[in-house]
């Protein structure tokens, strides 16, 4: 049995289709409507956690917190979990992501974090301008803005329209001046590299690759194909990323980085609730949903 924990029904259909295509035995646990008796033992299964850091944008503010408890309950009963409690802990905190990435010699942008905007303003000149702001708990690039000088940042924080990160922790971060407007997202399945996607950023940073996200948030009038799987992708320190995933109980993930003008890679986001773009996959002939279904099914057959 395969059980997938999630909180967004719009992202789940491709997984259902892929699992059905191989006749897998599966079910979905929709966290907003789930009742768990923590005094009983769970059924034996392969549990795949897909809780999202952006759940609060869909009215599910506390679902990550209850999901961490569910994952600990599963762990106590020796269940196999793909993306366990440590994975979710990193999913909901970019600040914790960066600390962990640096342990594995994965370069992250210089970042200041605080619950107080006055502290961020006080440290802004240490980063230099331009810089970007972002939420500590976000998703889909929400809350990412570029500021060219101190006045712009100060005006932003003192504006009535300023919206803090849902966990109260806001970040300012060095702006990586990329020679071309794109970022790269590496996809990992079973803790191993699967493929890399070039993502166009010329129209902003709301970059959820799911087909539904692309339609609703990535400017449907644009003629730009935002997602393109890279042929013959090479990353010299790919083993560092795989070691990072293994140490943090992350089996399936998307990790994003940006290249500066010197070709240095700066990693800035780990997403353990990863989605995939069907048009990019069709063009490349690589299909992550099918790969995940096969991976989960192989594990379930060993139970």
C-alpha positions in Angstrom: 0.0 0.0 0.0 1.2 3.5 -0.8 -0.3 6.4 1.1 0.3 10.0 0.0 -0.3 12.8 2.5 -1.1 16.2 0.9 -3.2 19.4 1.3 -3.8 20.5 -2.3 -6.1 18.4 -4.4 -5.3 20.4 -7.5 -1.7 19.0 -7.5 -2.6 15.4 -6.9 -4.2 14.2 -10.1 -0.9 13.5 -12.0 0.2 11.2 -9.1 -3.1 9.4 -9.2 -2.8 8.9 -13.0 0.7 7.6 -12.7 -0.1 5.2 -9.9 -3.1 3.8 -11.7 -1.1 3.3 -14.9 1.0 0.7 -13.0 -1.9 -0.8 -11.0 -0.4 0.3 -7.7 -2.4 0.0 -4.5 -2.7 3.5 -3.1 -4.8 6.0 -1.3 -4.6 9.7 -0.4 -4.7 11.4 3.0 -6.0 14.9 2.5 -4.7 16.6 5.7 -7.4 19.3 6.0 -10.1 16.7 6.4 -8.0 14.0 8.1 -8.7 12.7 11.7 -5.9 10.6 13.2 -6.2 8.5 16.4 -2.6 8.8 17.6 -3.3 6.1 20.2 -3.6 3.4 17.5 -0.9 2.0 15.2 -1.0 3.0 11.6 -1.4 0.5 8.8 1.8 -0.8 7.2 2.4 1.2 4.1 4.9 3.4 2.2 4.0 7.0 3.3 4.9 9.8 0.9 4.6 13.3 2.5 3.6 16.1 0.2 2.8 18.8 2.7 3.5 22.3 1.2 5.0 25.4 2.7 2.4 27.5 0.8 -0.6 25.7 2.5 -1.5 28.9 4.3 -2.3 30.6 1.0 -5.1 28.0 0.6 -6.5 28.5 4.1 -4.6 25.6 5.6 -2.5 27.6 8.1 -1.7 24.9 10.6 -1.6 21.8 8.4 2.2 21.6 8.3 2.3 21.6 12.1 -0.2 18.7 12.4 1.5 16.9 9.6 4.8 16.9 11.5 3.0 15.3 14.4 1.5 12.7 12.0 5.0 11.9 10.6 6.4 11.5 14.0 3.6 9.1 14.8 4.3 7.1 11.7 8.0 7.1 12.6 7.3 5.9 16.1 5.6 2.9 14.6 8.5 2.2 12.3 6.7 3.1 9.0 8.7 3.9 5.9 8.3 7.6 5.1 9.4 9.4 2.0 10.1 13.0 3.2 9.7 12.6 6.9 9.5 15.1 9.7 13.0 16.5 9.2 12.2 17.1 5.5 9.0 19.0 6.4 10.9 21.0 9.0 13.2 22.2 6.2 10.3 22.7 3.8 8.7 25.3 6.0 11.9 27.3 6.8 14.3 28.7 4.3 16.5 29.9 7.1 16.9 26.3 8.3 17.4 25.1 4.8 20.4 27.5 4.3 22.1 26.4 7.5 21.8 22.8 6.5 22.9 23.3 2.9 26.1 25.1 4.0 27.0 22.0 6.1 27.4 20.2 2.8 29.5 22.9 1.2 26.6 24.1 -0.9 26.8 27.8 -1.4 23.8 29.9 -0.4 23.3 33.7 -0.8 24.2 35.9 2.1 21.0 36.3 4.1 19.8 38.2 7.2 16.6 37.1 9.0 14.5 38.7 11.7 11.1 39.0 13.2 11.6 42.7 13.2 11.8 44.8 10.1 13.9 47.5 11.8 16.6 44.8 12.3 16.4 43.9 8.6 16.7 47.6 7.7 19.7 48.0 10.0 21.5 45.1 8.3 20.5 46.0 4.7 23.7 48.0 3.9 25.8 45.0 5.0 24.4 43.1 2.1 24.5 46.1 -0.3 22.0 46.9 -3.0 20.2 45.7 -5.0 18.9 43.0 -2.6 15.8 40.9 -2.4 13.3 40.3 0.4 11.5 37.0 0.9 9.4 35.1 3.4 10.9 32.4 5.5 7.9 30.2 4.9 6.5 30.7 1.5 6.2 28.7 -1.8 5.8 29.5 -5.5 8.1 32.5 -5.1 5.6 34.4 -3.0 7.0 37.4 -1.2 10.1 37.8 -3.4 10.8 41.4 -4.3 13.9 43.3 -5.5 15.0 46.6 -4.0 17.5 48.9 -5.6 18.2 51.1 -2.6 17.5 51.6 1.1 14.6 54.0 0.6 12.7 51.4 -1.5 13.2 48.8 1.2 12.2 51.2 4.0 9.1 52.3 2.1 8.1 48.6 1.5 8.3 47.7 5.2 6.4 50.7 6.2 3.7 50.4 3.6 0.2 49.3 4.7 0.4 46.6 2.0 3.4 44.9 3.5 2.6 41.3 4.3 4.9 39.5 6.7 5.9 35.8 6.4 3.2 33.6 8.0 5.7 32.5 10.6 6.8 36.1 11.4 10.3 35.6 10.1 11.3 37.7 7.1 14.5 37.6 5.1 16.7 39.9 3.1 19.2 38.4 0.8 22.0 39.3 -1.6 20.8 39.7 -5.1 22.6 37.4 -7.5 23.2 39.3 -10.7 22.6 36.6 -13.3 23.8 37.3 -16.8 20.6 35.6 -18.2 17.1 35.7 -16.7 16.7 32.1 -15.6 17.2 29.8 -12.6 17.8 26.0 -12.6 15.8 23.5 -10.7 17.3 20.0 -10.1 14.8 17.2 -9.4 15.7 14.3 -7.2 13.8 11.0 -6.9 14.8 8.3 -4.4 17.5 10.7 -3.2 19.2 10.6 -6.7 19.4 13.2 -9.4 16.7 12.7 -12.1 16.8 15.8 -14.3 17.3 19.6 -14.3 14.9 22.2 -15.5 15.8 25.7 -16.9 13.1 28.1 -15.6 12.6 31.5 -17.2 12.4 34.4 -14.7 11.9 37.3 -17.1 8.3 37.8 -15.9 8.9 37.3 -12.1 9.6 34.6 -9.5 6.2 32.9 -9.1 7.6 29.7 -10.5 5.5 26.7 -9.4 6.0 24.2 -12.2 2.7 22.4 -11.8 0.4 22.8 -14.8 -2.3 24.3 -12.7 0.1 26.9 -11.2 1.4 27.7 -14.7 -2.1 28.5 -15.9 -3.1 30.6 -12.9 0.0 32.4 -11.8 2.5 32.4 -14.5 1.0 34.9 -16.9 -1.1 32.8 -19.3 -0.9 35.5 -22.0 2.9 35.1 -22.2 4.4 33.3 -25.2 7.4 32.3 -23.2 7.9 28.6 -22.4 9.0 28.9 -18.9 10.2 25.4 -18.2 12.7 23.4 -20.3 14.5 20.2 -19.2 18.2 20.5 -19.8 19.9 17.9 -21.9 23.4 16.7 -20.8 23.1 18.7 -17.5 26.3 18.7 -15.4 26.8 19.8 -11.8 30.3 19.1 -10.4 29.1 18.8 -6.8 25.9 16.9 -7.4 27.0 14.3 -4.8 26.9 17.1 -2.1 23.2 17.6 -2.9 22.5 13.9 -2.7 24.3 13.7 0.6 22.3 16.7 1.9 19.1 14.9 1.0 20.1 11.6 2.5 21.1 13.3 5.8 17.8 15.1 6.1 15.4 12.3 5.3 14.4 13.8 1.9 13.6 11.2 -0.9 11.9 13.4 -3.4 12.8 17.0 -3.9 13.4 20.0 -6.2 16.4 22.2 -5.4 16.8 25.6 -7.1 20.0 27.5 -7.8 21.0 30.6 -9.8 24.3 31.2 -11.7 26.1 34.5 -11.3 28.2 36.2 -14.0 31.3 34.1 -12.9 29.4 30.8 -13.3 29.1 30.3 -9.5 26.0 28.4 -8.4 24.0 29.9 -5.5 21.4 27.6 -4.0 18.4 29.3 -2.5 15.4 26.9 -2.2 14.7 23.3 -1.3 11.2 22.1 -2.2 10.1 18.7 -0.8 6.6 19.2 -2.3 7.8 19.2 -5.8 5.6 19.3 -8.9 6.5 18.8 -12.6 5.6 20.5 -15.9 4.0 18.2 -18.4 4.9 20.2 -21.6 8.6 20.3 -20.6 8.6 16.6 -19.8 6.9 15.7 -23.1 9.5 17.6 -25.0 12.3 15.9 -23.2 10.7 12.4 -23.0 11.3 12.3 -19.2 8.4 11.8 -16.8 8.9 12.3 -13.1 5.4 11.3 -12.0 5.9 7.9 -13.6 9.3 7.6 -12.1 7.9 8.4 -8.6 5.1 5.9 -9.0 7.5 3.2 -9.9 9.8 4.2 -7.1 7.0 4.1 -4.5 5.6 0.8 -5.9 9.0 -0.9 -5.8 9.3 0.1 -2.1 5.7 -1.1 -1.3 6.4 -4.5 -2.8 9.1 -5.0 -0.2 6.8 -4.6 2.8 
